[in-house]
Amino acid sequence: MIWVLMCALISLSAANELDTLYPDLEHSRTIYVTENSPRLSVLSQQDKVVSQRGGNATLSCTIQRDQTLPPNHKMRIKWTKLTSDYLKEVDVFVAMDYHKRSYGRFHGRVHLQGSSPLDASLVITDITLEDYGRYKCEVIDGLEDGTTVVSLDLQGILFPYSPRIGRYNLNFYEAERACREQDAAVASFDQLYEAWRGGLDWCNAGWLSDGSVQYPITNPREPCGGKNTVPGVRSYGVREKENNHFDVFCFTSHFKGRFYYLIQPSKLTYEEAVGACLKDGAEIAKVGQMYAAWKLLGYDRCDAGWLADGSVRYPISRPRRRCSPTEAAVRFSGFPDKKHKLYGVYCFKGQH
């Protein structure tokens, strides 16, 4: 007890001495700062919305606003589409009071749901393959602002693709064009990952939409990363887009139209196949249309037929003897000489 009193007297003496030596020195104070909760917040009821090509989707965005804030007719609502380059966003829609504007390929296809003054949800109509991705809702109300992100996913099918000239012949831009020509778009990593989870095993590396090159392995083996490795999506990382050449993973979704095998009295050359579809009021079908019909509609036909890229394939949904006996698949017979009269043809008749 005596020791404690001595310490206290020494401390008091030291404090008095400081006051004497430095009379202008202010005593320290403890200041407590409290931060008010945000007066504006933006929330989404769903982190992910699933739709399909040609369908509609509503991306949820709800504004929660402090009731003490005065009404603001200049509150700004902006929707953008995020890209793999996090520094770039694609403008989709902007609204401020009665002024509204949609941008680029979204023009005329997007509007606010507007079920209430605090509903900033975005409605996208006639969805395209390129609409797949992540969207940001941003609300600016004077000095207050808030954001939320919603993903738009599409029902569909991923498929690997290489051109007639053989594997590993596409740079990134050629890969984009190749998928587009087959009624598809370059797949994302998430789409490849879901396909791998569904059992896709493919040993050829292909471009993805973020510029990376990857391939899915469910059955590890020596030529495909080694037999002692674990199953997974193998990655070559992000590659320079102009001078590197690989295959590509494409993604397609539902279509509006009819995919069918055209019955003919005899087998056809490629040129005869193109002409036969045109004579039937259709066009020769694309690879993506065959995959979509097979996966999404259960199309099954054990007849090899020409497709638009000059390949010959046939879709099997019900495995059976002589028709893909081990698995349901789109069977690939290669890129034969276009003058050979050995195959039928698959046609596509679109609906507008």
Summary of the structure (lengths in Angstrom):
residues: 352
radius of gyration: 30.8
end to end distance: 95.8
largest distance: 116.6
contacts: 1029
relative contact order: 0.11
helix: 20%
strand: 35%
